């Protein structure tokens, strides 16, 4: 199924962003705020092989994405995946998960109102 096909099937609202680099926590939060039946995930990916990089920082890459049922949406890369494929491709490991209400409370409770990660 195409990216557009999954988006239509799931009926999600997506914003368009420019300059998404290093904004995964913010963009993922905003996606979940627009689609509150999705869950915000903070976790770690192994993207070294995908990027053909050897540095350890790419083996433990902190990232945020959204999940619902068997789907994953990575808003920073504007791409839908089946959850099993996402986990397999990036060795994705969830650290914490937040409903929109939980994430909103954490966002508002931080002194500088940052989008995460809040588990560190």
C-alpha positions in Angstrom: 0.0 0.0 0.0 1.3 3.5 -0.8 2.0 6.2 1.7 -1.0 8.1 0.5 -3.1 5.0 0.7 -2.2 4.4 4.3 -2.8 8.0 5.2 -6.3 7.9 3.6 -7.1 4.5 5.2 -6.2 5.8 8.7 -7.7 9.2 8.1 -4.9 11.2 9.7 -4.2 14.9 9.6 -0.7 15.8 8.6 1.1 19.2 8.6 3.8 20.1 6.2 7.2 21.1 7.7 10.3 22.6 6.3 13.7 21.9 7.9 12.7 18.7 9.8 16.3 17.9 10.9 16.6 17.4 14.7 12.9 18.2 15.2 11.5 14.6 15.6 10.2 15.2 19.2 8.4 18.4 18.2 6.9 17.1 15.0 5.9 13.8 16.5 4.2 15.7 19.4 2.3 17.9 16.9 1.2 14.9 14.8 -0.2 13.2 18.0 -1.9 16.5 19.0 -3.7 16.5 15.6 -4.4 12.8 15.7 -5.1 12.1 19.4 -5.9 8.4 18.9 -2.2 7.8 18.1 0.4 7.2 20.8 3.6 9.3 21.0 6.7 7.1 21.3 10.2 8.1 22.5 12.7 5.5 21.7 16.0 4.4 20.1 16.7 3.4 16.5 19.7 1.8 14.9 20.2 3.7 11.7 23.9 3.1 11.1 23.4 0.5 8.4 20.7 2.5 6.6 23.0 5.5 6.5 26.1 3.4 5.9 27.7 5.0 9.0 30.1 3.4 11.5 29.8 5.9 14.4 28.2 4.5 17.6 25.8 7.4 17.8 23.9 6.0 14.8 23.5 2.7 16.6 21.7 4.4 19.5 19.9 7.2 17.8 17.3 8.8 20.0 14.1 9.5 18.1 10.3 10.0 18.4 7.5 8.6 16.3 3.8 7.8 16.5 2.0 4.4 16.6 -1.5 3.2 16.2 -2.5 -0.4 16.0 -0.1 -2.1 13.5 1.0 1.3 12.0 3.9 3.6 12.7 4.2 7.1 11.4 7.6 8.8 11.5 6.6 12.5 11.1 10.1 13.8 10.9 10.6 11.7 7.8 7.0 11.9 6.7 6.7 8.2 6.2 4.2 5.4 7.3 5.3 1.9 8.1 3.8 -1.3 9.3 5.0 -1.6 12.9 6.8 -4.9 12.3 8.7 -3.5 9.3 9.7 -0.4 11.2 11.0 -2.4 14.1 12.9 -4.8 11.8 14.4 -2.0 9.6 15.6 0.2 12.4 15.8 -2.2 15.4 13.4 0.2 17.0 13.2 0.1 20.8 10.5 2.0 22.7 11.7 3.7 25.8 8.4 5.4 26.8 4.9 5.9 25.3 2.6 8.8 25.9 -1.0 9.5 25.2 -1.7 13.0 23.9 -2.9 14.1 27.4 0.2 12.7 29.1 2.5 14.3 26.6 0.7 17.7 26.9 1.1 17.6 30.6 4.8 17.0 30.4 5.3 19.6 27.7 3.5 22.2 29.9 5.4 21.2 33.0 8.9 21.8 31.6 10.4 25.2 32.3 11.3 25.9 28.7 8.3 24.0 27.2 10.4 21.5 25.3 9.0 18.6 23.3 11.2 15.9 24.8 12.7 13.6 25.5 11.2 13.8 29.0 12.5 10.4 30.2 16.1 11.5 30.7 
